[in-house]
Amino acid sequence: MNRAMKSVTMSRMISRPTTLEFIDEIFDDFIEFHGDRLFKDDKSIVGGIATLDGKPVTVVGVQKGHTIEDNLARNFGSPHPEGYRKALRLMKQAEKFNRPVITFVNTSGAYCGIGAEERGQGEAIARNLIEMADLKVPIICIFIGEGGSGGALALAVADEVWMLENGMYAVLSPEGFASILWRNPSRVEEAAELMKITAQDLIQNKVIDKIIPEPEDGLHNNLKYSTDIIKTELINKLEVLSNKNIEDLLSERYNRFRQFGEYSE
């Protein structure tokens, strides 16, 4: 198994800590909010308000489970449109009360079922991209596991994008890539290496800004090792971002993502 496929495998481990576990370790006084005020509460997206170093923040993330029962309730971390609309509702509330936003991403992608499409999955994702690009508070996104396609990007239009050492971020899965490009899913390891989806590849290509180290004995065995680092880095970075002029903050966020369009021209 090559390096890229090892990251893919580790990012998908059922024992890998979830968003709620990260929230519990990093923040204080977390209060979860529910529902998008349009359809229902999507349990694959969790979010609410909390405090970090005594200051209020809004936290939103994709939630997976550790058991089959919990994963069924959380739709295996594949959000419906109402999940993305709940996330946006909380982010707009954060803007209203001038709270920084921290997002956690761990999803193979947005749910692609008929019901999700009927309720506007594409529009919900696109709306998040538009609104996050212009959100007038600091945003930091952290990839804690998988990052799949637009389902991940819908929470990742941020001033800073960080990733755990064994995370991944891709336009589609290596299995899907191999099936489409070569019509041979058995070439998944080759696809993973070619796609440049690991934290090390992504920071080299300036897709992410920081790699958060993981403990040698596994994140599931020592979550505090990484969350202590994240907490310190969040406090320091939010202090810097919060002191920026709003126009400068939004301009830098725009230019951060605009550069990828320039690469493809």
ChimeraX attribute file (.defattr): number of C-alpha atoms within 10 A of each C-alpha:
attribute: neighborCount
match mode: 1-to-1
recipient: residues
	/A:1	9
	/A:2	10
	/A:3	12
	/A:4	25
	/A:5	20
	/A:6	15
	/A:7	21
	/A:8	23
	/A:9	15
	/A:10	19
	/A:11	24
	/A:12	17
	/A:13	13
	/A:14	15
	/A:15	15
	/A:16	21
	/A:17	22
	/A:18	22
	/A:19	25
	/A:20	21
	/A:21	13
	/A:22	19
	/A:23	19
	/A:24	13
	/A:25	15
	/A:26	21
	/A:27	20
	/A:28	16
	/A:29	13
	/A:30	19
	/A:31	12
	/A:32	14
	/A:33	15
	/A:34	17
	/A:35	20
	/A:36	19
	/A:37	11
	/A:38	9
	/A:39	13
	/A:40	12
	/A:41	18
	/A:42	23
	/A:43	25
	/A:44	25
	/A:45	28
	/A:46	25
	/A:47	30
	/A:48	19
	/A:49	21
	/A:50	21
	/A:51	17
	/A:52	18
	/A:53	13
	/A:54	10
	/A:55	12
	/A:56	20
	/A:57	20
	/A:58	27
	/A:59	31
	/A:60	28
	/A:61	31
	/A:62	30
	/A:63	27
	/A:64	27
	/A:65	22
	/A:66	14
	/A:67	12
	/A:68	12
	/A:69	11
	/A:70	14
	/A:71	18
	/A:72	14
	/A:73	15
	/A:74	20
	/A:75	20
	/A:76	24
	/A:77	27
	/A:78	26
	/A:79	26
	/A:80	27
	/A:81	27
	/A:82	25
	/A:83	29
	/A:84	29
	/A:85	25
	/A:86	26
	/A:87	29
	/A:88	23
	/A:89	17
	/A:90	23
	/A:91	29
	/A:92	20
	/A:93	15
	/A:94	23
	/A:95	17
	/A:96	12
	/A:97	13
	/A:98	16
	/A:99	24
	/A:100	22
	/A:101	24
	/A:102	23
	/A:103	24
	/A:104	30
	/A:105	30
	/A:106	30
	/A:107	29
	/A:108	25
	/A:109	23
	/A:110	25
	/A:111	19
	/A:112	15
	/A:113	10
	/A:114	9
	/A:115	12
	/A:116	17
	/A:117	15
	/A:118	10
	/A:119	14
	/A:120	14
	/A:121	25
	/A:122	16
	/A:123	14
	/A:124	21
	/A:125	23
	/A:126	16
	/A:127	16
	/A:128	22
	/A:129	19
	/A:130	12
	/A:131	15
	/A:132	24
	/A:133	19
	/A:134	16
	/A:135	23
	/A:136	21
	/A:137	24
	/A:138	28
	/A:139	28
	/A:140	22
	/A:141	24
	/A:142	25
	/A:143	31
	/A:144	27
	/A:145	29
	/A:146	29
	/A:147	28
	/A:148	21
	/A:149	17
	/A:150	19
	/A:151	28
	/A:152	27
	/A:153	22
	/A:154	23
	/A:155	27
	/A:156	26
	/A:157	25
	/A:158	26
	/A:159	23
	/A:160	21
	/A:161	20
	/A:162	24
	/A:163	28
	/A:164	22
	/A:165	23
	/A:166	27
	/A:167	29
	/A:168	33
	/A:169	29
	/A:170	22
	/A:171	18
	/A:172	16
	/A:173	23
	/A:174	24
	/A:175	18
	/A:176	16
	/A:177	22
	/A:178	19
	/A:179	16
	/A:180	11
	/A:181	10
	/A:182	12
	/A:183	12
	/A:184	13
	/A:185	16
	/A:186	12
	/A:187	15
	/A:188	18
	/A:189	19
	/A:190	17
	/A:191	23
	/A:192	25
	/A:193	16
	/A:194	12
	/A:195	17
	/A:196	17
	/A:197	27
	/A:198	25
	/A:199	26
	/A:200	18
	/A:201	17
	/A:202	20
	/A:203	17
	/A:204	12
	/A:205	12
	/A:206	13
	/A:207	19
	/A:208	20
	/A:209	15
	/A:210	19
	/A:211	19
	/A:212	20
	/A:213	16
	/A:214	19
	/A:215	14
	/A:216	9
	/A:217	8
	/A:218	14
	/A:219	22
	/A:220	15
	/A:221	13
	/A:222	14
	/A:223	17
	/A:224	17
	/A:225	16
	/A:226	19
	/A:227	22
	/A:228	13
	/A:229	14
	/A:230	20
	/A:231	18
	/A:232	13
	/A:233	14
	/A:234	17
	/A:235	13
	/A:236	11
	/A:237	14
	/A:238	19
	/A:239	12
	/A:240	11
	/A:241	19
	/A:242	16
	/A:243	10
	/A:244	14
	/A:245	11
	/A:246	16
	/A:247	11
	/A:248	11
	/A:249	20
	/A:250	21
	/A:251	14
	/A:252	13
	/A:253	21
	/A:254	16
	/A:255	12
	/A:256	16
	/A:257	15
	/A:258	11
	/A:259	12
	/A:260	13
	/A:261	9
	/A:262	8
	/A:263	7
	/A:264	6
	/A:265	5
